[in-house]
Amino acid sequence: MNLNLTDEQRMIQELARDFATDVLAPAAPIIDQTEEYPFDNCRKMGELGLMGIEVPEEDGGTGADTVSYVVALEEVSKACASTGTIMSVNNSLVCHGLVKCATPEQREEYLRPAASFERIGTFCLSEPEAGSDASSQRTRAVRDGDHYVVNGAKNFISSGGVADFHVVFCVTDPDAQPRHRGISCLLIDAETPGFSAGRPEKKLGIRAANTSALSFEDCTVPLSNRLGGEGEGFRLAMEVLDAGRIGIAAQALGIAQACLEASRDYAQEREQFGKPLAGHQAIQFMIADMATKTEAARLLTLKAAVKKHQKERYTLEAAMAKLYAAETAVWAANKAIQIHGGYGYIREYNVERYFRDAKITEIYEGTSEIQRMIIARYMLAD
Ligand code: COS
């Protein structure tokens, strides 16, 4: 594996870093408090090509590779994890599935505007009763002539309350055995009669990334809005989540890197017992461990990205990257607060936000327990 970035990858990384430093970082503590969805910044990111990095150019995207996506998402998440969530969901969960399966008409109507963030999409798999056990879906789509009638509820949907369309997993054949073969994927416009979004959830972290419950009551959806074949929805969801987990690994990596840099700077400024904190071995060791774990997370994430780009199966690598990067982010945020002492516990210092933002990376797009389950299946398979 070549660890040097290509000219194109470096260019995209620098583009993301400049935007993150100049625009996202100053806004991050403010939108964390106001919980305001960063429409303008995300639209600018769409214009810069950061919202459809792997989408082919003919579909309105940047046409770059997965490593470019990872390095850009790390930069964005380092500055603002809320914006990192929005970027990750848009690139991986929305655009990746559309690139894989969309018909030419669906590409024009959904993929092209999603790649530029002119239309915001969501990925609706989680339900009140279907979290980690994703195949126990209850949202029902009943075929009626040239359309489906959809009834059900989804929850914890990123961008759910602000989106223009939804990628929704529904049961089309309740008698299918095994049950996951009865799940299909539909594209549902937010203006469809019978659709409604709940109030934004009040969250511990990533507060500016809207998260809402969604409800579908007798929503009429044309057959032509099915993404992929009937009964092929679960497999599509799993493939899309593989891509998503690389994104969350990159987001967690950005948070861990932010913790490292904040701790390094603070340890050099703050003096105790007559010398900077950085002169004390207890602090040096924490910073050394933070740097090592963050770099290990980066290498796992890049490996998964390279495998995806080479069109090899990367389920295992994505699970390892997400697991390790997420746990590193939470660990690093904890240490960053410890190094900052009382100052780390107040909102004036960014590490307090990093600590709250890091936690979700161990939960969404498959908990750390689900990642361990996937990894163990690979290790223990015949
Ligand atoms: N890529 C392609 N296909 C996959 C796949 C993957 N990564 N993972 C599973 N599949 C396929 C299997 O090959 C199988 O297909 P066939 O019926 O054709 O053989 C089918 O999907 C069912 O697989 P499996 O039996 O492994 O499904 P399980 O119900 O045991 O679920 C886990 C597997 C637990 C991994 C899955 O439910 C999961 O990822 N859960 C977490 C969900 C999640 O991340 N939720 C967050 C939502 S977004 S915030």
Boltz pocket constraint, residues with backbone or C-beta under 6 A from the ligand:
constraints:
  - pocket:
      binder: B
      contacts: [[A, 123], [A, 125], [A, 126], [A, 131], [A, 132], [A, 133], [A, 134], [A, 135], [A, 156], [A, 180], [A, 181], [A, 234], [A, 235], [A, 238], [A, 239], [A, 241], [A, 242], [A, 315], [A, 363], [A, 364], [A, 365], [A, 366], [A, 367], [A, 370], [A, 373], [A, 374]]
      max_distance: 6.0
